[in-house]
Amino acid sequence: MKTLKKIYNEQKEFQLNFFDLEKMTTEKKVEWSKEFILSIHRELGEVLENLPWKPHKKSNYKKINHEELSVELIDCFKYLLNLFILWDISPDEFAKVFFEKSKIVKKKYAERNKNNANQK
């Protein structure tokens, strides 16, 4: 958790170059949210560009540049983190909701697999 807080604070400090969260209206938060979401979308495209996902390129799995891929994934994460910062979702709240949601997903997965096993 300590590392997540450090990452969060590093990104939050950088974002202060662009806006003051204390003075930001909900309307401005929505506008910035749109910008961050569009940026994530673009960055995800760059992640795909680093993967041999096309059928005719699947033989290139050994040629994946791990460093470039990690940089693009970090770009995605930074924009996503900006959304958490923008909407004042702290690292502690993030962790709490993350683990609550994980429990729900695991339960649904177990129930689905149980139902699939009973149908066979």
N, C-alpha and C positions, 0 to 999 in steps of 0.2 A: 504493500500500500504506500510505503514511503516513496518508492520510485514513481508511482502513478501521480502522487501529489507534486513531486518535483517536476515531472513532465507537464502537468496541468499548469502549474505556476509559471513555468518557463514560457508556455504558449500564451497564457493570459497576459504576462508582462509584455510580450511582443505585440499582442492585439491592442494594447493601450496606445500604440503608435497610430491607430486608425480610428478608434472611437473611445468615448468615455461611457462605460457601462452604467455608471450612476445617473447619467443625464439622458440616457437613451430611452426613447418612447417605444411602446410596443410596435407601432407602425415601422419604426426604423429597424427594430429587431427582426421583424418579418422580412423586410427588404434585405438585410444582411443574411438572413437564413437562406433566402433564395439564392443569393450570390454564392454562399458556401456550398449549398446543395449542387448548384450548377458546376462549381469548381470540383467537387467530389466526382461528379459524373465525368468530367473531362479527365481527371486523374485516373479514374477506373479504366477509361479507354487507353491511357498510356500503360497501365498494368497489362491490359490485354495485348498491347503491341509488343510487350516483352515475353509473351507466352506463345508457344507454337500451337494455338488452339484450332487453327484451320486444318481440315482433314489432309490437305496436301503438304502440311508442314509438321505433322505429328512426329515425323522421324527425327526432328531437331530437338528432342527433349534434352539431350546432353549439351546443347548449345545455349541453354538459358543462362543469362548473365545475372547471377544472384545479387550482385551489388546494385545493378540498375533496377532490378525488380524490387529490392528492399527500399530503395530511394523512392520509387513510385508509390509503394504501399505506405511509406511514411507520409508522403504528400497527402494521400487519402485520409490517413489518420489525423493529420494536423487540421484539415478542414472539418472533419467530423468533431474533433476536439473543440474547434471554434464554436460549433453549435452548442456543445455542453456549456462552454464558458458564457456564451451569449445568453443562454436561458438559465444561467445561474444553477447549473446542476454540478454540485461539488464532487470531488473524487469519492468522498464517503457515500454520498447519495448514489453515485454511479455504481459503486461496489455493491451496495445494498440492493438496488434494483436489478443489477446484473445477476446476482445470486438467486434472488427471488424468481426472476424470469427463467433462469437455468433449471430450477426445480420444476417449474411448470412444464417446460419443454421436455425434460427427462421423463416426467410423469406421462405426458401425452405420447411420447415415443414408446414407453414401456406398454401402455395400454394398446397402442396400435399394433405393436409386435405381438402382444398377447392375442388380440383379435385375429390377426393374420395367421398365427399358429393354430388357433382353434378352427379356422376355416379350411385348413389343409387336410 
